[in-house]
Amino acid sequence: PPPSFPPFLLRLLNSAMAPPTSVNFSAEEKAEIREIFNNFDADKNGHIDAKEVRDVLIGLGEKDVPGFRVRELIEEVDTNKNGTIEFEEFLYIVAQCRSGKSSGFGTVVQKAGNINIMGGTSSASADGTAHSYSEEEKLAFVDWINYSLKDDADLKSLLPISEKGDALFKACSNGILLCKLINDAVPETVDERAINKKASHPVQISENNTLMLNSARSIGCNVINIDAQDVMAGTPHLILGLIWQIVKIGLFARINLANVPGLARLLE
């Protein structure tokens, strides 16, 4: 029988479907985040507009900040589509940053506020920002991958993945396992003939990861802030963020009348 569905994975899926306002922070965390928000909100009118985003980017060392880029950053997180960023939307950005799933404006927030998370396992990126992840999250994904891909002949040397240390990130580093996970989520997305299944040279591994990232993008994953070198390096928060997206897409794809006949009752 399959392993019991990881409670943490269920919470991840629930958070993906919930509106930004449902993100939970302690009062102390909200106060700290409010300070960062206020640093963006220069005129203190309760929201962040295009000019304020541009000023922050310039303050971070950006010399040329075209208007279209600022608009794109805002549109990415502006859930109510009013052209500005409110505090509740800002909270959601922080939650995405902390889970390793941020992009665009989230990266700006991280640089400006150096947002970190406590209570997990931390690693430092090249720019000096600390990124953390939950051990429970990692274990949930290890359990899911070991079950879902256990019969794949090409992964016999990798599976089962150990729950200890950074075994998951090392297993993902050559791109093969993640290509297989993408095909498990959305069958036939990756042409397996294109995978270097015995990749040992860095060029071959890089090709695998480029293929994997392009395939992940094609099924709807956000891969803006991750490249082949990040995967080869086994960067924990980026790999976990990518796995989270792939697993979510795969699980949602399985919610249909064939797999869940009870859905028909919703129409009664």
Residue frames relative to the residue before (quaternion, step in Angstrom):
aa qw qx qy qz dx dy dz
P 1.0000 0.0000 0.0000 0.0000 0.00 0.00 0.00
P 0.5654 -0.5957 0.4304 0.3745 3.60 -1.11 0.51
P 0.5836 -0.5623 0.4278 0.4004 3.60 -1.13 0.43
S 0.6063 -0.5300 0.4209 0.4175 3.54 -1.18 0.45
F 0.5377 -0.6500 0.4207 0.3338 3.55 -0.92 0.91
P 0.4793 -0.7055 0.4323 0.2926 3.62 -0.60 1.11
P 0.4735 -0.6866 0.4669 0.2939 3.62 -0.69 1.00
F 0.6480 0.5221 -0.3420 0.4365 3.59 0.97 -0.77
L 0.6329 0.5225 -0.3366 0.4617 3.58 1.05 -0.72
L 0.6095 0.5350 -0.3464 0.4714 3.57 1.07 -0.69
R 0.6550 0.5015 -0.3210 0.4652 3.58 0.96 -0.82
L 0.6137 0.5427 -0.3491 0.4549 3.58 1.06 -0.70
L 0.6724 0.4900 -0.2978 0.4680 3.56 0.93 -0.89
N 0.6334 0.5256 -0.3326 0.4604 3.56 1.01 -0.78
S 0.6679 0.4979 -0.3097 0.4584 3.58 0.96 -0.82
A 0.6145 0.5553 -0.3502 0.4375 3.57 1.11 -0.62
M 0.7170 0.4355 -0.2425 0.4873 3.57 1.13 -0.69
A 0.6187 0.5786 -0.3411 0.4075 3.57 1.22 -0.41
P 0.5351 -0.6124 0.4619 0.3539 3.59 -1.14 0.51
P 0.6884 -0.5057 0.3232 0.4074 3.60 -1.17 0.50
T 0.6472 0.5558 -0.3384 0.3972 3.60 0.98 -0.73
S 0.6176 0.5725 -0.3560 0.4050 3.61 1.20 -0.28
V 0.4463 0.6903 -0.4619 0.3332 3.60 1.25 -0.08
N 0.2435 -0.7983 0.5396 0.1106 3.56 -0.81 1.03
F 0.0458 0.7605 -0.6452 0.0568 3.53 -0.93 1.01
S 0.5151 -0.6045 0.4939 0.3540 3.55 -1.18 0.51
A 0.6714 -0.4905 0.3621 0.4213 3.56 -1.27 0.32
E 0.6481 0.5193 -0.3196 0.4562 3.59 1.00 -0.81
E 0.6487 0.5133 -0.3195 0.4621 3.58 0.98 -0.85
K 0.6507 0.5179 -0.3204 0.4536 3.57 0.94 -0.88
A 0.6330 0.5314 -0.3349 0.4525 3.57 1.02 -0.77
E 0.6568 0.5023 -0.3086 0.4701 3.58 0.98 -0.85
I 0.6670 0.4945 -0.2980 0.4710 3.56 0.97 -0.89
R 0.6016 0.5609 -0.3533 0.4457 3.57 1.09 -0.71
E 0.6247 0.5381 -0.3417 0.4511 3.61 1.03 -0.75
I 0.6535 0.4959 -0.3119 0.4794 3.57 0.98 -0.85
F 0.6285 0.5374 -0.3244 0.4593 3.57 0.99 -0.87
N 0.6703 0.5084 -0.2962 0.4523 3.57 0.93 -0.91
N 0.6007 0.5534 -0.3598 0.4511 3.58 1.14 -0.57
F 0.6466 0.4791 -0.3054 0.5090 3.57 1.16 -0.61
D 0.7221 0.4427 -0.2312 0.4787 3.56 0.93 -1.00
A 0.1544 -0.8593 0.4823 0.0719 3.55 0.44 1.26
D 0.7518 0.3836 -0.2312 0.4839 3.61 0.91 -0.80
K 0.3957 -0.7736 0.4293 0.2463 3.59 1.38 0.18
N 0.4017 0.7198 -0.4812 0.2983 3.58 0.96 0.82
G 0.6487 -0.5786 0.2984 0.3940 3.58 1.27 0.30
H 0.7804 0.1800 -0.1632 0.5761 3.58 1.22 0.08
I 0.4232 -0.6892 0.5357 0.2427 3.54 -1.30 0.45
D 0.1342 -0.8109 0.5666 0.0593 3.57 -0.67 1.08
A 0.7632 -0.4006 0.2557 0.4378 3.56 -1.33 0.09
K 0.6479 0.5242 -0.3276 0.4452 3.59 0.93 -0.85
E 0.6698 0.5001 -0.3026 0.4579 3.58 0.96 -0.86
V 0.6204 0.5187 -0.3430 0.4780 3.59 1.04 -0.70
R 0.6509 0.5171 -0.3109 0.4608 3.57 0.94 -0.89
D 0.6473 0.5223 -0.3218 0.4524 3.60 0.95 -0.84
V 0.6392 0.5166 -0.3260 0.4672 3.58 1.02 -0.80
L 0.6472 0.5231 -0.3182 0.4541 3.59 0.93 -0.89
I 0.6439 0.5038 -0.3145 0.4823 3.57 0.99 -0.83
G 0.6521 0.5242 -0.3036 0.4560 3.56 1.02 -0.83
L 0.6754 0.4729 -0.2810 0.4911 3.57 1.22 -0.53
G 0.6773 -0.5304 0.2772 0.4280 3.56 1.28 0.17
E 0.4678 0.6560 -0.4599 0.3733 3.58 1.26 0.09
K 0.2667 -0.7974 0.5215 0.1448 3.59 -0.66 1.05
D 0.7850 0.1913 -0.0979 0.5811 3.56 1.03 -0.77
V 0.0479 0.8113 -0.5760 0.0880 3.58 -0.35 1.24
P 0.1801 -0.8180 0.5373 0.0990 3.61 0.01 1.24
G 0.6331 -0.5793 0.3698 0.3560 3.55 -1.12 0.69
F 0.6424 0.5400 -0.3439 0.4212 3.59 0.96 -0.79
R 0.6300 0.5328 -0.3460 0.4467 3.58 1.07 -0.69
V 0.6338 0.5213 -0.3246 0.4704 3.57 1.00 -0.83
R 0.6571 0.5113 -0.3121 0.4576 3.58 0.92 -0.87
E 0.6415 0.5250 -0.3208 0.4582 3.58 1.01 -0.81
L 0.6369 0.5314 -0.3234 0.4555 3.57 1.00 -0.84
I 0.6812 0.4805 -0.2869 0.4719 3.57 0.93 -0.89
E 0.6572 0.5289 -0.3162 0.4340 3.59 0.88 -0.92
E 0.5958 0.6027 -0.3500 0.3992 3.56 1.12 -0.70
V 0.8063 0.2584 -0.1043 0.5218 3.59 1.03 -0.78
D 0.5420 0.6397 -0.3895 0.3813 3.59 1.28 -0.14
T 0.1508 -0.8563 0.4884 0.0743 3.58 0.29 1.27
N 0.7292 0.3970 -0.2569 0.4947 3.62 1.05 -0.58
K 0.3989 -0.7832 0.4167 0.2319 3.56 1.37 0.23
N 0.4207 0.7012 -0.4811 0.3159 3.60 0.94 0.86
G 0.5978 -0.6230 0.3384 0.3742 3.57 1.28 0.22
T 0.7319 0.3057 -0.2205 0.5677 3.59 1.28 0.05
I 0.4141 -0.6903 0.5348 0.2570 3.56 -1.32 0.19
E 0.2160 -0.7829 0.5744 0.1023 3.57 -0.66 1.14
F 0.7056 -0.4816 0.3067 0.4197 3.57 -1.26 0.32
E 0.6423 0.5217 -0.3383 0.4482 3.62 0.94 -0.80
E 0.6394 0.4989 -0.3206 0.4894 3.58 1.06 -0.71
F 0.6216 0.5412 -0.3268 0.4625 3.56 1.08 -0.75
L 0.6143 0.5449 -0.3404 0.4581 3.59 1.04 -0.77
Y 0.6578 0.5137 -0.3061 0.4580 3.54 0.96 -0.88
I 0.6089 0.5460 -0.3452 0.4603 3.58 1.05 -0.75
V 0.6516 0.5142 -0.3118 0.4625 3.58 0.95 -0.91
A 0.6346 0.5273 -0.3291 0.4593 3.59 0.98 -0.84
Q 0.6524 0.5050 -0.3066 0.4748 3.58 1.00 -0.80
C 0.6162 0.5421 -0.3358 0.4622 3.58 1.03 -0.79
R 0.7033 0.4927 -0.2705 0.4352 3.54 0.85 -0.99
S 0.7113 0.4277 -0.2602 0.4933 3.58 1.11 -0.55
G 0.5393 -0.6598 0.3834 0.3561 3.58 1.29 0.10
K 0.6020 0.5849 -0.3474 0.4181 3.57 1.24 0.29
S 0.4363 0.7188 -0.4513 0.2988 3.56 1.18 0.33
S 0.0247 -0.7646 0.6428 0.0413 3.53 -1.32 0.31
G 0.8307 0.2785 -0.1362 0.4624 3.56 -1.28 0.04
F 0.8428 0.0771 -0.0210 0.5322 3.56 -0.48 -1.21
G 0.5881 0.5809 -0.3696 0.4245 3.59 1.10 -0.63
T 0.6348 0.5242 -0.3208 0.4684 3.57 1.06 -0.74
V 0.6182 0.5326 -0.3367 0.4699 3.56 1.05 -0.76
V 0.6507 0.5173 -0.3108 0.4609 3.58 0.95 -0.91
Q 0.6470 0.5267 -0.3225 0.4472 3.57 0.94 -0.87
K 0.6752 0.4908 -0.2967 0.4639 3.57 0.91 -0.89
A 0.7046 0.4725 -0.2704 0.4552 3.56 0.95 -0.88
G 0.8095 0.2834 -0.1278 0.4981 3.56 0.97 -0.84
N 0.2951 -0.7756 0.5061 0.2348 3.58 1.31 -0.18
I 0.1242 0.8434 -0.5091 0.1186 3.56 0.89 1.02
N 0.0194 -0.7893 0.6128 -0.0337 3.54 -0.86 1.04
I 0.2933 -0.7303 0.5777 0.2166 3.55 -1.30 0.01
M 0.2943 -0.7503 0.5653 0.1758 3.57 -1.03 0.77
G 0.7258 0.4686 -0.3075 0.3989 3.55 -1.28 0.30
G 0.6890 0.4183 -0.2925 0.5145 3.60 1.18 0.18
T 0.5914 -0.5096 0.4446 0.4392 3.53 -1.19 -0.62
S 0.2205 -0.8289 0.5071 0.0840 3.58 -0.70 1.05
S 0.0148 -0.7518 0.6581 0.0396 3.50 -1.32 0.47
A 0.3635 -0.7379 0.5258 0.2164 3.57 -1.10 0.58
S 0.3444 -0.7311 0.5524 0.2044 3.55 -0.97 0.86
A 0.7250 -0.4523 0.2978 0.4256 3.53 -1.32 0.18
D 0.7061 0.4533 -0.2818 0.4654 3.59 1.08 -0.62
G 0.6157 -0.5958 0.3312 0.3953 3.56 1.29 0.23
T 0.5315 0.6184 -0.4192 0.3992 3.60 1.24 -0.03
A 0.3593 -0.7309 0.5389 0.2152 3.58 -0.92 0.90
H 0.0927 -0.7744 0.6249 0.0348 3.55 -0.93 0.97
S 0.1013 -0.8149 0.5701 0.0255 3.57 -0.90 0.88
Y 0.1038 -0.7785 0.6133 0.0838 3.52 -1.27 0.36
S 0.5154 -0.6381 0.4835 0.3056 3.51 -1.25 0.49
E 0.4737 -0.6654 0.4996 0.2887 3.56 -0.91 0.91
E 0.6148 0.5556 -0.3379 0.4463 3.57 1.07 -0.73
E 0.6290 0.5283 -0.3229 0.4701 3.57 1.05 -0.80
K 0.6608 0.5111 -0.3097 0.4541 3.56 0.89 -0.92
L 0.6654 0.5087 -0.3050 0.4533 3.59 0.91 -0.91
A 0.6184 0.5456 -0.3431 0.4496 3.58 1.04 -0.76
F 0.6884 0.4731 -0.2853 0.4699 3.58 0.93 -0.86
V 0.6031 0.5464 -0.3540 0.4609 3.59 1.05 -0.73
D 0.6548 0.5186 -0.2992 0.4613 3.56 0.93 -0.97
W 0.6812 0.5000 -0.2865 0.4515 3.57 0.90 -0.96
I 0.6706 0.4938 -0.2992 0.4658 3.60 0.91 -0.90
N 0.6469 0.5290 -0.3235 0.4439 3.59 0.92 -0.89
Y 0.6838 0.4631 -0.2856 0.4862 3.59 1.03 -0.74
S 0.7194 0.4905 -0.2664 0.4133 3.58 0.73 -1.08
L 0.7992 0.2987 -0.1304 0.5051 3.59 0.98 -0.83
K 0.3327 0.8084 -0.4504 0.1813 3.57 1.29 0.13
D 0.7272 0.4345 -0.2459 0.4711 3.61 1.10 -0.60
D 0.4816 0.6757 -0.4359 0.3484 3.60 1.24 0.08
A 0.4113 -0.7511 0.4664 0.2217 3.56 -0.52 1.21
D 0.6523 0.5361 -0.3186 0.4308 3.59 1.08 -0.66
L 0.7236 0.4332 -0.2348 0.4833 3.58 1.23 -0.35
K 0.3304 0.7837 -0.4808 0.2131 3.59 1.24 0.20
S 0.6733 0.4926 -0.3031 0.4606 3.58 1.08 -0.67
L 0.7037 0.4583 -0.2580 0.4777 3.60 1.23 -0.36
L 0.7647 0.3613 -0.1789 0.5027 3.57 1.06 -0.77
P 0.5396 -0.1957 -0.8186 -0.0215 1.48 -2.09 1.34
I 0.4782 -0.6517 0.5116 0.2914 3.53 -1.14 0.70
S 0.4629 -0.6749 0.5009 0.2818 3.55 -0.96 0.85
E 0.4600 -0.6773 0.5028 0.2772 3.56 -1.12 0.68
K 0.6270 0.5783 -0.3259 0.4077 3.57 1.23 -0.28
G 0.8663 0.1661 -0.1045 0.4593 3.52 -1.28 0.56
D 0.7262 -0.4195 0.3263 0.4360 3.53 -1.12 -0.77
A 0.1973 0.8234 -0.5102 0.1507 3.58 1.17 0.59
L 0.6262 0.5475 -0.3425 0.4368 3.61 0.98 -0.78
F 0.7006 0.4809 -0.2757 0.4493 3.56 0.85 -0.98
K 0.6262 0.5148 -0.3310 0.4830 3.58 1.10 -0.68
A 0.6493 0.5314 -0.3149 0.4437 3.57 1.01 -0.84
C 0.6946 0.4756 -0.2639 0.4709 3.57 1.13 -0.67
S 0.5346 0.7190 -0.3706 0.2448 3.56 1.17 -0.58
N 0.7206 0.4339 -0.2779 0.4639 3.63 1.04 -0.58
G 0.5680 -0.6609 0.3481 0.3457 3.58 1.28 0.15
I 0.5543 0.6426 -0.3957 0.3511 3.59 1.16 -0.48
L 0.6768 0.4976 -0.3008 0.4515 3.58 0.81 -0.99
L 0.6768 0.4870 -0.3022 0.4619 3.60 0.92 -0.84
C 0.5941 0.5363 -0.3649 0.4757 3.61 1.10 -0.60
K 0.6600 0.5040 -0.3001 0.4694 3.56 0.97 -0.88
L 0.6443 0.5220 -0.3213 0.4574 3.57 1.01 -0.80
I 0.6194 0.5328 -0.3354 0.4689 3.59 1.07 -0.73
N 0.6828 0.4732 -0.2928 0.4733 3.59 0.93 -0.85
D 0.5979 0.5360 -0.3637 0.4722 3.58 1.16 -0.49
A 0.6718 0.4900 -0.2877 0.4751 3.57 1.05 -0.79
V 0.7829 0.0149 0.0369 0.6209 3.58 0.90 -1.00
P 0.3347 -0.8008 0.4574 0.1934 3.60 0.04 1.29
E 0.8567 0.1685 -0.1638 0.4591 3.50 -1.24 0.85
T 0.3401 0.7268 -0.5229 0.2877 3.59 1.14 0.48
V 0.7635 0.2743 -0.1422 0.5671 3.57 0.92 -0.96
D 0.3377 -0.6983 0.5921 0.2183 3.57 -0.89 0.93
E 0.3318 -0.8016 0.4611 0.1862 3.57 -0.20 1.28
R 0.5386 0.6056 -0.4152 0.4132 3.59 1.20 -0.24
A 0.6631 0.5115 -0.2981 0.4580 3.57 1.21 -0.47
I 0.5698 0.6004 -0.3810 0.4120 3.60 1.27 -0.20
N 0.3371 -0.6976 0.5929 0.2196 3.58 -0.98 0.87
K 0.1629 -0.8586 0.4801 0.0762 3.57 0.17 1.30
K 0.7296 0.3191 -0.2286 0.5600 3.58 1.23 -0.25
A 0.1756 0.8345 -0.5031 0.1399 3.53 1.17 0.64
S 0.0409 0.7866 -0.6142 0.0480 3.54 -0.91 0.98
H 0.6517 0.4856 -0.3067 0.4955 3.56 1.16 -0.59
P 0.6023 -0.5984 0.3895 0.3570 3.62 -0.98 0.80
V 0.6284 0.5380 -0.3456 0.4430 3.60 1.03 -0.72
Q 0.6613 0.4996 -0.3031 0.4703 3.58 0.96 -0.86
I 0.6493 0.5114 -0.3123 0.4683 3.56 0.99 -0.84
S 0.6402 0.5214 -0.3185 0.4656 3.56 1.01 -0.82
E 0.6326 0.5263 -0.3269 0.4648 3.59 1.02 -0.78
N 0.6267 0.5334 -0.3309 0.4617 3.58 1.00 -0.81
N 0.7076 0.4696 -0.2669 0.4555 3.54 0.86 -0.97
T 0.6101 0.5259 -0.3514 0.4772 3.58 1.10 -0.60
L 0.6301 0.5198 -0.3156 0.4829 3.58 1.03 -0.84
M 0.6614 0.5189 -0.2993 0.4513 3.56 0.93 -0.92
L 0.6872 0.4841 -0.2893 0.4579 3.59 0.86 -0.94
N 0.6382 0.5082 -0.3279 0.4763 3.59 1.01 -0.75
S 0.6541 0.5049 -0.3048 0.4736 3.57 1.04 -0.78
A 0.6272 0.5294 -0.3305 0.4660 3.58 1.03 -0.80
R 0.6390 0.5222 -0.3189 0.4662 3.56 0.99 -0.84
S 0.6685 0.5339 -0.3044 0.4188 3.58 0.96 -0.86
I 0.7103 0.4147 -0.2737 0.4986 3.62 1.13 -0.45
G 0.6999 -0.5081 0.2544 0.4327 3.57 1.28 0.16
C 0.4674 0.6685 -0.4587 0.3525 3.60 1.22 0.19
N 0.3787 -0.6842 0.5743 0.2421 3.54 -1.19 0.64
V 0.0338 0.8240 -0.5609 0.0719 3.59 -0.42 1.21
I 0.2080 0.8315 -0.4945 0.1445 3.57 1.20 0.53
N 0.8117 0.2929 -0.1334 0.4874 3.59 0.81 -0.96
I 0.6570 0.4556 -0.3319 0.5006 3.58 1.09 0.59
D 0.0439 -0.7946 0.6050 0.0241 3.57 -0.98 0.81
A 0.7594 -0.3981 0.2596 0.4443 3.56 -1.33 0.11
Q 0.6447 0.5332 -0.3250 0.4409 3.59 1.00 -0.78
D 0.6131 0.5485 -0.3481 0.4495 3.60 1.07 -0.69
V 0.6720 0.4810 -0.2946 0.4798 3.57 0.97 -0.86
M 0.6366 0.5305 -0.3249 0.4559 3.59 0.95 -0.85
A 0.6852 0.4740 -0.2723 0.4813 3.57 1.09 -0.77
G 0.3975 -0.7346 0.4662 0.2916 3.59 1.26 -0.21
T 0.1670 0.8167 -0.5336 0.1429 3.59 1.03 0.78
P 0.4276 -0.7792 0.3858 0.2474 3.60 -0.21 1.28
H 0.7394 0.4329 -0.2817 0.4319 3.61 0.58 -1.07
L 0.6434 0.5127 -0.3310 0.4621 3.60 1.10 -0.59
I 0.6604 0.4971 -0.3085 0.4708 3.58 0.97 -0.84
L 0.6519 0.5046 -0.3221 0.4655 3.60 0.95 -0.82
G 0.6411 0.5247 -0.3254 0.4559 3.57 0.99 -0.80
L 0.6591 0.4993 -0.3023 0.4742 3.57 1.04 -0.80
I 0.6434 0.5134 -0.3234 0.4667 3.59 0.92 -0.88
W 0.6150 0.5630 -0.3385 0.4362 3.57 0.97 -0.89
Q 0.6837 0.4853 -0.2891 0.4620 3.58 0.88 -0.93
I 0.6595 0.5128 -0.3116 0.4527 3.59 0.92 -0.90
V 0.6697 0.4962 -0.2968 0.4660 3.58 0.89 -0.96
K 0.6387 0.5332 -0.3281 0.4474 3.58 0.94 -0.87
I 0.6652 0.5011 -0.3014 0.4643 3.58 0.89 -0.95
G 0.6680 0.5129 -0.2984 0.4491 3.58 0.96 -0.87
L 0.6728 0.4944 -0.2990 0.4621 3.56 0.96 -0.85
F 0.6498 0.5058 -0.3205 0.4682 3.57 0.96 -0.81
A 0.6305 0.5445 -0.3353 0.4399 3.60 1.07 -0.72
R 0.6661 0.5087 -0.2975 0.4572 3.57 1.17 -0.55
I 0.5756 0.5708 -0.3890 0.4378 3.58 1.25 -0.16
N 0.3614 0.6948 -0.5404 0.3075 3.56 -0.05 1.34
L 0.7126 -0.4675 0.3046 0.4253 3.59 -1.27 0.19
A 0.6180 0.5554 -0.3554 0.4281 3.59 1.07 -0.64
N 0.7558 0.3728 -0.1974 0.5009 3.56 0.94 -0.90
V 0.7829 0.1731 -0.0806 0.5922 3.57 1.13 -0.66
P 0.1746 -0.8356 0.5127 0.0921 3.63 0.31 1.23
G 0.5922 0.6128 -0.3554 0.3840 3.56 1.12 -0.63
L 0.4906 0.6682 -0.4326 0.3545 3.59 1.23 -0.28
A 0.5828 0.6091 -0.3704 0.3900 3.58 1.11 -0.66
R 0.5963 0.5890 -0.3617 0.4082 3.57 1.13 -0.59
L 0.5766 0.5994 -0.3787 0.4059 3.57 1.16 -0.49
L 0.6661 0.5019 -0.2962 0.4655 3.57 1.22 -0.47
E 0.5440 0.6377 -0.3983 0.3725 3.58 1.25 -0.23
